[in-house]
Amino acid sequence: MKTSSERYIVHADMDAFFASVEERDEPRYHGKPIIVGSDPKDGKGRGVVAACSYAARKFGIHSAMPISIAYNKCPDAVFLKPDMEKYAHASHGILKIFECFTPDIEPISIDEAFLDITGSWHLFGTPEKTCKLIKKTVKEKTGLTVSLGMASTKTAAKIASDIGKPDGFVYIPREKTLDFLHPLDVRKLWGVGEKTAGILTKMNIRTIGDLAAYPCEKLRETFGESGMHIKDLASGIDPRPVSPPGEALSVSNEHTFPEDTSDINSIMDSLMHLAEKVSRRLRQHQVKGRTISLKIRFSDFTTNTRSITSFPPTDLEDEIYGKILRLFDEFLKNKKAVRLIGVKASNLVRSGEINDLFEDLSSKGEKRRNIQNALDLILDKYGEGSIRRRR
């Protein structure tokens, strides 16, 4: 019998979501390679693939691929423009199904969510039976398939769902977590993007097990505290709870430089990256921040925090970055080297509340939102670091 202290965290990932919705709604597309993205313009288009069906993937097509290359690989594919309203409606229906099994749900994108069934699985028999019933209900109610991974941590559950795709279910018992994680490529670890993976490879760290065994001091020298975080994940240490949207009081990220720096370009690049991460987490939690804060720690360990109020509230990285730069301006005359910087959004409101009536609804505002949605789609599929904005 399982102990009552064991957590059952489920990662639910819809299979080829956008393409599957299109295939479901249009029978003549059934079984055909479907590519959702920008207009290929007979192979001369300049956009990217937002999503594609498994039939399209057989041609070597994948999300974020230039649409021109996708067209050349499969010119006979069905090319469709994204219909975000339709996909959002389908996503809402799927979340309603999840709510029948647990109130503890954390959406992390339009087609992914974490569920904590620790307190509810007994209503459906066993944790395994609960997951199988979730899959069956989603298929019957929506005509779509979902892949589930279940484990005692978010990290293992997310990797398990990916390994089981498509239409799979992979369960990793708590006592098997390290046996499951350690042989895997370190790129499978949530939070390890291509840039970080490249550095780890140079350090001869190729598997998650290699990372777990690597000396703490050397990881901290290279990555700062984020190195300790990914080492914990690699070691099966991931106590992060499933947090329903709106529960967080604030969203923040910090960066500790490997060496104290006075390089303004390096600092500003890091601020841009932090603004990206904070804005993405805000959107994942479906909240916006009224207050944007900058934290800066100098080489002598003195720490300063400055804040600015945003009206209307925002979850867009360019707006957050712009406000952070205004706060950073007052430190430009300071000659001390910088050790740490941080960006925080607080005083949160749910997206869609009355404050949104004042947001930019012009064509320019809509374009910015569409660009942000497209970037989120790429990051959802390929992880942090797969694409970065320039200042």
C-alpha positions as CSV (number, residue, x, y, z in Angstrom):
1,M,0.0,0.0,0.0
2,K,1.3,3.4,-0.9
3,T,2.1,5.8,1.9
4,S,-0.2,8.7,2.4
5,S,2.7,11.1,2.1
6,E,3.5,10.1,-1.6
7,R,2.6,12.8,-4.1
8,Y,0.9,11.9,-7.4
9,I,1.7,14.7,-9.9
10,V,0.4,14.3,-13.4
11,H,1.7,16.2,-16.5
12,A,-1.0,16.3,-19.2
13,D,0.2,17.2,-22.7
14,M,-2.2,17.3,-25.6
15,D,-0.9,15.5,-28.7
16,A,-0.1,17.9,-31.7
17,F,-2.8,20.1,-30.2
18,F,-3.4,22.7,-32.9
19,A,-3.1,20.2,-35.8
20,S,-5.3,17.7,-33.9
21,V,-8.1,20.3,-33.4
22,E,-8.0,21.1,-37.1
23,E,-8.1,17.4,-38.1
24,R,-11.0,16.8,-35.7
25,D,-13.0,19.7,-37.1
26,E,-12.4,18.9,-40.8
27,P,-12.8,15.2,-41.7
28,R,-11.1,15.7,-45.1
29,Y,-7.8,16.5,-43.3
30,H,-7.8,13.1,-41.5
31,G,-4.5,11.3,-41.8
32,K,-2.9,14.1,-43.9
33,P,0.2,16.1,-43.0
34,I,-1.1,19.3,-41.4
35,I,1.1,22.3,-40.8
36,V,-0.2,25.2,-38.7
37,G,1.7,28.4,-39.2
38,S,2.3,31.3,-41.5
39,D,1.6,31.3,-45.2
40,P,4.3,29.3,-47.0
41,K,3.9,31.4,-50.2
42,D,5.0,28.5,-52.4
43,G,8.2,28.1,-50.4
44,K,9.0,31.7,-50.1
45,G,7.3,32.5,-46.8
46,R,9.3,34.0,-44.0
47,G,7.3,32.7,-41.0
48,V,7.7,29.5,-38.9
49,V,5.7,26.4,-38.2
50,A,3.6,26.8,-35.0
51,A,2.5,23.2,-34.9
52,C,2.2,20.1,-37.1
53,S,0.5,16.7,-37.1
54,Y,2.4,13.5,-36.6
55,A,1.8,12.7,-40.3
56,A,3.8,15.9,-41.1
57,R,6.5,15.0,-38.6
58,K,7.3,11.9,-40.7
59,F,8.7,14.3,-43.3
60,G,11.1,15.8,-40.8
61,I,8.9,18.8,-40.0
62,H,8.7,20.2,-36.5
63,S,7.6,23.3,-34.6
64,A,9.7,26.5,-35.1
65,M,11.0,25.3,-38.4
66,P,11.0,28.0,-41.1
67,I,7.8,27.6,-43.1
68,S,9.8,27.7,-46.4
69,I,11.7,24.6,-45.3
70,A,8.5,22.8,-44.2
71,Y,7.0,23.6,-47.6
72,N,10.0,22.2,-49.5
73,K,9.9,19.0,-47.4
74,C,6.2,18.5,-48.0
75,P,4.5,20.8,-50.5
76,D,1.4,18.7,-50.5
77,A,0.7,19.2,-46.8
78,V,-2.3,21.1,-45.6
79,F,-1.1,24.6,-44.6
80,L,-3.4,26.4,-42.1
81,K,-3.2,29.7,-40.3
82,P,-3.5,29.5,-36.5
83,D,-7.0,29.9,-35.1
84,M,-6.2,30.9,-31.5
85,E,-9.8,31.5,-30.6
86,K,-10.7,27.9,-31.6
87,Y,-7.7,26.5,-29.8
88,A,-8.4,28.5,-26.6
89,H,-12.0,27.2,-26.6
90,A,-10.8,23.6,-26.9
91,S,-8.2,24.2,-24.2
92,H,-10.9,25.6,-21.8
93,G,-13.0,22.5,-22.4
94,I,-10.1,20.2,-21.5
95,L,-9.4,22.1,-18.3
96,K,-13.0,21.7,-17.4
97,I,-12.6,17.9,-17.7
98,F,-9.5,18.0,-15.6
99,E,-11.5,19.8,-12.9
100,C,-13.7,16.7,-12.6
101,F,-10.7,14.8,-11.3
102,T,-8.9,17.4,-9.1
103,P,-9.1,21.1,-8.1
104,D,-5.3,21.3,-8.1
105,I,-4.5,22.2,-11.7
106,E,-1.7,24.4,-13.0
107,P,-1.9,25.3,-16.7
108,I,1.5,25.9,-18.1
109,S,0.5,26.6,-21.7
110,I,-2.6,26.3,-23.9
111,D,-2.0,22.5,-24.4
112,E,-0.2,21.5,-21.1
113,A,-1.1,21.4,-17.4
114,F,0.0,19.8,-14.2
115,L,-2.5,18.1,-12.0
116,D,-2.1,17.0,-8.4
117,I,-4.3,14.0,-7.8
118,T,-2.8,13.1,-4.4
119,G,-6.0,14.0,-2.6
120,S,-8.5,12.7,-5.1
121,W,-7.3,9.5,-6.8
122,H,-9.1,7.4,-4.2
123,L,-12.4,8.5,-5.7
124,F,-11.5,6.7,-8.9
125,G,-9.8,3.6,-7.6
126,T,-6.0,4.0,-7.9
127,P,-3.7,6.7,-9.3
128,E,-3.2,4.7,-12.4
129,K,-6.9,4.1,-13.0
130,T,-7.5,7.9,-12.5
131,C,-5.0,8.7,-15.3
132,K,-6.5,6.2,-17.6
133,L,-10.0,7.6,-16.9
134,I,-8.7,11.1,-17.6
135,K,-7.4,10.0,-21.0
136,K,-10.6,8.2,-21.8
137,T,-12.8,11.1,-20.8
138,V,-10.8,13.6,-22.8
139,K,-11.0,11.4,-25.9
140,E,-14.8,10.9,-25.5
141,K,-15.6,14.5,-24.8
142,T,-13.3,16.3,-27.2
143,G,-12.2,13.7,-29.8
144,L,-8.6,14.6,-28.9
145,T,-5.8,12.5,-27.3
146,V,-3.6,13.5,-24.4
147,S,-0.4,12.0,-23.1
148,L,0.0,11.7,-19.4
149,G,3.1,11.3,-17.2
150,M,2.7,10.6,-13.5
151,A,5.4,10.8,-10.9
152,S,6.1,12.2,-7.4
153,T,7.7,15.4,-8.9
154,K,6.9,17.8,-11.6
155,T,10.2,17.2,-13.3
156,A,9.8,13.4,-13.7
157,A,6.1,13.8,-14.6
158,K,6.8,16.2,-17.5
159,I,9.6,14.0,-18.9
160,A,7.4,10.9,-18.6
161,S,4.6,12.5,-20.6
162,D,7.0,13.4,-23.4
163,I,8.5,9.9,-23.5
164,G,5.0,8.4,-23.8
165,K,3.8,10.5,-26.8
166,P,1.6,10.2,-28.6
167,D,-1.5,9.1,-26.7
168,G,0.6,7.5,-23.9
169,F,0.7,7.1,-20.2
170,V,3.9,6.6,-18.3
171,Y,4.0,6.2,-14.5
172,I,7.3,6.6,-12.6
173,P,6.9,5.3,-8.9
174,R,8.7,7.5,-6.4
175,E,11.3,4.8,-5.6
176,K,12.2,4.5,-9.3
177,T,12.6,8.3,-10.0
178,L,16.4,8.3,-10.1
179,D,16.6,5.1,-12.1
180,F,14.3,6.8,-14.6
181,L,16.0,10.2,-14.7
182,H,19.7,9.4,-14.6
183,P,20.3,7.6,-17.9
184,L,18.5,10.4,-19.9
185,D,20.1,13.1,-21.9
186,V,20.6,16.2,-19.8
187,R,18.6,18.1,-22.4
188,K,15.5,16.3,-21.2
189,L,15.7,18.2,-17.9
190,W,13.1,21.0,-17.6
191,G,15.0,24.3,-17.6
192,V,18.0,23.1,-19.5
193,G,17.9,24.9,-22.9
194,E,20.4,24.6,-25.8
195,K,22.8,27.2,-24.4
196,T,23.0,25.6,-21.0
197,A,23.2,22.1,-22.5
198,G,26.2,23.3,-24.6
199,I,28.0,24.5,-21.5
200,L,27.2,21.3,-19.7
201,T,28.6,19.2,-22.6
202,K,31.9,21.1,-22.4
203,M,31.9,20.2,-18.7
204,N,31.5,16.5,-19.8
205,I,28.0,16.4,-18.4
206,R,25.8,14.6,-20.9
207,T,23.2,12.7,-18.8
208,I,21.0,13.8,-16.0
209,G,23.0,11.4,-13.8
210,D,26.2,13.1,-14.7
211,L,24.7,16.4,-13.6
212,A,23.5,14.9,-10.3
213,A,27.0,13.7,-9.5
214,Y,28.8,16.9,-10.5
215,P,30.5,18.9,-7.6
216,C,28.3,21.7,-6.3
217,E,31.1,24.2,-6.1
218,K,31.9,23.9,-9.8
219,L,28.3,24.2,-10.9
220,R,27.8,27.3,-8.7
221,E,30.9,28.9,-10.2
222,T,29.5,28.4,-13.7
223,F,25.8,29.0,-13.3
224,G,25.3,30.6,-9.9
225,E,22.3,29.5,-7.9
226,S,20.6,28.2,-11.0
227,G,23.2,25.5,-11.1
228,M,22.1,24.3,-7.7
229,H,18.5,24.3,-8.9
230,I,19.1,22.1,-11.9
231,K,21.4,19.8,-9.8
232,D,18.5,19.4,-7.4
233,L,16.1,18.5,-10.2
234,A,18.7,16.0,-11.6
235,S,18.9,14.5,-8.1
236,G,15.1,14.0,-7.9
237,I,14.7,16.9,-5.5
238,D,11.7,18.9,-6.8
239,P,9.2,19.9,-4.0
240,R,7.5,22.5,-6.2
241,P,3.7,22.2,-5.7
242,V,1.0,22.3,-8.3
243,S,0.0,26.0,-8.1
244,P,-3.4,27.0,-9.6
245,P,-3.4,30.4,-11.4
246,G,-3.5,33.5,-9.2
247,E,-2.2,31.9,-6.1
248,A,1.3,33.4,-6.4
249,L,1.7,36.8,-4.6
250,S,4.5,37.6,-7.0
251,V,6.6,36.3,-9.9
252,S,10.3,36.8,-9.9
253,N,13.6,35.6,-11.3
254,E,17.2,36.5,-10.4
255,H,20.6,36.0,-12.0
256,T,23.9,35.8,-10.2
257,F,26.9,36.6,-12.5
258,P,29.7,34.1,-12.5
259,E,32.0,37.1,-11.8
260,D,31.1,40.6,-10.6
261,T,30.7,42.7,-13.7
262,S,30.5,46.4,-14.8
263,D,29.7,45.5,-18.4
264,I,26.5,47.4,-19.1
265,N,25.7,45.3,-22.2
266,S,26.0,42.1,-20.3
267,I,23.8,43.5,-17.5
268,M,21.2,44.7,-19.9
269,D,21.2,41.4,-21.8
270,S,20.6,39.6,-18.5
271,L,17.8,42.0,-17.6
272,M,16.1,41.3,-21.0
273,H,16.4,37.6,-20.3
274,L,14.9,38.0,-16.8
275,A,12.0,40.1,-18.2
276,E,11.4,37.3,-20.7
277,K,11.2,34.7,-17.9
278,V,9.0,36.7,-15.6
279,S,6.6,37.7,-18.4
280,R,6.3,34.1,-19.5
281,R,5.5,32.9,-16.0
282,L,2.9,35.6,-15.7
283,R,1.2,34.3,-18.8
284,Q,1.4,30.7,-17.7
285,H,-0.4,31.6,-14.5
286,Q,-2.8,33.8,-16.4
287,V,-2.0,36.8,-14.3
288,K,-0.6,40.3,-14.9
289,G,1.6,42.5,-12.6
290,R,0.8,46.0,-11.5
291,T,4.1,46.6,-9.8
292,I,7.5,45.9,-11.5
293,S,10.6,45.8,-9.4
294,L,14.4,45.7,-10.0
295,K,16.8,44.2,-7.5
296,I,20.5,44.8,-7.8
297,R,23.3,43.6,-5.6
298,F,26.8,45.1,-5.9
299,S,30.2,43.5,-5.4
300,D,30.3,44.8,-1.8
301,F,27.0,42.9,-1.2
302,T,24.9,46.1,-0.8
303,T,21.5,45.5,-2.2
304,N,19.0,48.0,-3.6
305,T,15.4,47.5,-4.8
306,R,13.4,49.9,-6.9
307,S,9.8,49.6,-8.1
308,I,7.4,51.2,-10.6
309,T,3.7,50.9,-11.0
310,S,2.3,49.7,-14.3
311,F,-1.1,50.8,-15.4
312,P,-2.7,48.9,-16.9
313,P,-1.1,45.7,-15.5
314,T,1.1,43.8,-17.9
315,D,2.4,40.4,-18.8
316,L,4.4,41.5,-21.9
317,E,8.2,41.3,-21.7
318,D,8.9,44.4,-23.7
319,E,6.8,46.5,-21.3
320,I,8.4,44.9,-18.3
321,Y,11.9,45.4,-19.8
322,G,11.1,49.0,-20.6
323,K,10.1,49.7,-17.0
324,I,13.2,47.9,-15.6
325,L,15.5,50.0,-17.8
326,R,13.9,53.1,-16.3
327,L,14.6,51.8,-12.8
328,F,18.2,50.8,-13.9
329,D,19.0,54.3,-15.2
330,E,19.6,55.6,-11.7
331,F,22.4,53.1,-11.1
332,L,24.3,53.8,-14.3
333,K,26.5,56.4,-12.5
334,N,27.4,53.9,-9.8
335,K,30.9,52.6,-10.4
336,K,30.6,49.4,-8.3
337,A,30.5,46.1,-10.1
338,V,27.3,44.1,-10.1
339,R,27.0,40.7,-8.5
340,L,23.3,39.9,-8.8
341,I,20.2,41.3,-10.6
342,G,16.5,40.4,-10.2
343,V,13.2,41.2,-11.8
344,K,9.9,40.9,-10.0
345,A,6.2,41.4,-10.9
346,S,3.9,41.8,-7.9
347,N,0.4,43.1,-7.0
348,L,-1.0,40.6,-9.4
349,V,-4.4,40.5,-11.0
350,R,-6.0,37.8,-13.1
351,S,-5.8,38.3,-16.9
352,G,-9.3,39.4,-18.1
353,E,-10.2,41.5,-15.1
354,I,-11.5,45.0,-15.5
355,N,-8.0,46.5,-15.7
356,D,-7.7,44.8,-19.1
357,L,-10.2,47.3,-20.5
358,F,-7.4,49.9,-20.5
359,E,-4.9,47.8,-22.4
360,D,-3.7,48.5,-25.9
361,L,-6.4,47.2,-28.3
362,S,-5.0,48.9,-31.4
363,S,-3.7,46.9,-34.3
364,K,-0.2,47.5,-32.9
365,G,-1.2,46.1,-29.6
366,E,-2.8,43.1,-31.2
367,K,0.4,42.5,-33.3
368,R,2.5,42.6,-30.1
369,R,0.2,40.1,-28.4
370,N,0.3,37.8,-31.5
371,I,4.1,37.9,-31.6
372,Q,4.2,37.1,-27.9
373,N,1.8,34.1,-28.4
374,A,4.0,32.8,-31.3
375,L,7.1,33.0,-29.1
376,D,5.3,31.2,-26.3
377,L,4.4,28.4,-28.7
378,I,8.0,27.9,-29.6
379,L,9.2,28.0,-26.0
380,D,6.4,25.5,-25.0
381,K,7.7,23.0,-27.4
382,Y,11.4,23.5,-27.3
383,G,12.0,24.8,-23.8
384,E,13.7,27.9,-22.3
385,G,16.6,29.2,-24.4
386,S,15.3,27.8,-27.7
387,I,14.6,31.4,-28.9
388,R,15.7,34.7,-27.4
389,R,14.9,38.3,-28.2
390,R,17.6,40.8,-28.9
391,R,17.7,44.2,-27.2
